[in-house]
Amino acid sequence: MYWFDKIKKKTGLGKKFTEAGEIWVECKSCKEQIYTSELAENLKVCPKCDYHFRIDVWTRIHQLLDTGTFVEKDKGLVATDPLKFKDSKKYKDRLKTALKKGATSDAVVTGPGSIEGRPVEVCFFDFSYMGGSMGTVVGEKITRTIERAIKNQMPLIIVSCSGGARMQEGILSLMQMAKTSAALSKLSKAKLPYISILTDPTTGGVSASFAMLGDIILAEPEALIGFAGPRVIEQTIRQKLPEGFQRSEFLLDHGLIDQVVHRSDLRTTIHQLLCLLKNDPVFPAEVNKKQKGLQV
Amino acid sequence: MVQILEFEREIFALENQIHELVSMSHMYDSVGDITHEIGKLHKKVRHMKHDVYAKLNGWQKTQVARHPDRPHTLDYIGYIFTDFIELHGDRHGGYGPSVVGGLGKFGDQSVMIIGHQKGRETQEKIHRNFGMSQPAGYRKALRLMKLAQKFRIPIINLIDTPGAYPGIDAEEKGQSEAIATNLFQMIDIDVPIIVTVIGEGGSGGALAIGVGNRVLMFEHSVYSVISPEGCASILWGDKDKVVQAAEALQLTAPSLLKLGVIDEIIREPLGGAHRHHKRTAILLKKALRKNLHDLSRLSPDELVHQRHEKFRKLGEVGFEVGA
């Protein structure tokens, strides 16, 4: 190792700045340089232009739920590669790589927790795990979460962040759309609220099933939300897509979602909605200032 | 013009030869009696067809499933049902021509028939948008299924679509919402629903009318989460790797039967449904009759329960509970 390598290693100088952050990162939208610490404190939203960075699943849990209340369930569910799928790489190997990269067992983390003291069952998508794609494990975890919500009479929240169905599990992935939607029909009959949160991106089989079935559907600003990906549409119709197409605000304009909610208001909005739906008094739910900037 | 698929070439060449021989023997007496020879050639053709069609790979089956001469929903309606009356519109500003539906008689039983319609001639293809539906098509389908439920009429759905339409207007009108709502509501329809994949079962656009008590599939039809072309270009980065992609996706009827996604395979006449519409329709009719009969024994509650159980189990082979 050369002497300057040693210095580089020690100081982190000359390293490529990634979203996960070194000292500062560039905002993808306004290109402003932001200090990582400042970004984290601002819930990973650009302080200059309000661009919502994609956040990892544990940060999301920390932002949304009361500290220390989340209990992860069905951690041990793992995909078995029933199709023995192989493209340029074996699916089995892709799974292994994804497992090494992230700490989760598949593309969704599920379990009970609470928001402002109200118990909820929640599913959080993990985009870093194969693009948050839905295969059998994701479908099963979500279905089990819905079933737990029914059993324990709790509201359901799903925070989607997914490119859609997982191709490597073929038709079985497609069937998870039907499986999760069927479970939601039971939740609906039990008259339990389901709030669906759409974050960037929510497309394909995920948007065409549970994500669009919320009693209330909220979306973070400027999230890409749609059935077909923009590239597929462009190739099909051979036209440039209009600006803002398939973004949260576009969906709001077309009557497809209830509200676009800034990340800093998400927790209070959910709490308020749950209180209103249950005809409970709405206490002023102040965001715990101390909690805001903390990292897990 | 008859479209000939790559692997059918030899079969067609031989069939043409037989045809020529026959017409020659009619024209010239000097040819003599060649009935025996022709009989032998016919036998050879049958063997060839049998061999070729028994060994079709996923991509070849996809081509058969998409064959322009393959019977479409309206063809089957003509062959199988009587007194058919088409019902139009989603009642929310949409027509949805890629999905057809209506009431008809199956024997002496009234049924609701709903299916994707691809279109055969150029103009019809455009009108039907090649079977790729707008949200209105799925909403119309759901409206008709609820109508059927109200009058306790069994539902027969035929799947034949490349997928839901990926377009600007489709997104504006809520393609995702339309498909999701169908999945959400179809599961609780308390009359029998029999779904048959007659050609191409393309992803969410297929599943949107695919939540049945029974899911049947024609021998040479395909059903997949994504087209082989789409899969090849995303995972291989090369849209020509369709053979590999189709193989990997396991989109053929025997594979899907093994995975528990479908309940039954309906045989096709030798050489594929596209060569023998009427005979194929008879095979479908038989399968529908048997399944309708089986399901008629279930009460409304049992039908809903059975459907819930069926879809709840899907994917059990895909995961295991680890440490």
Interface residues (C-beta under 8 A of the other chain):
Chain A: G76 L77 V78 A79 T80 P82 L83 F85 K86 D87 S88 S105 G135 T136 V137 G139 E140 T143 A165 M167 Q168 E169 G170 I171 L172 S173 L174 M175 Q176 M177 A178 K179 S181 A182 A183 L184 S185 K186 S188 G204 G205 S207 A208 S209 F210 A211 M212 L213 I225 G226 F227 A228 V232 I233 T236 I237 Q239 L241 P242 F245 Q246 H254 G255 L256
Chain B: A164 P166 G167 I168 A170 E171 E172 K173 G174 Q175 S176 E177 I179 A180 T181 L183 F184 Q185 I187 D188 S203 G204 L207 G210 V211 Y223 S224 V225 I226 G230 C231 I234 L235 W236 G237 Q244 A245 A248 L249 Q250 L251 L256 L259 V261 R307 H308 F311 R312 L314 G315 E316 V317 G318 F319 E320 V321 G322 A323
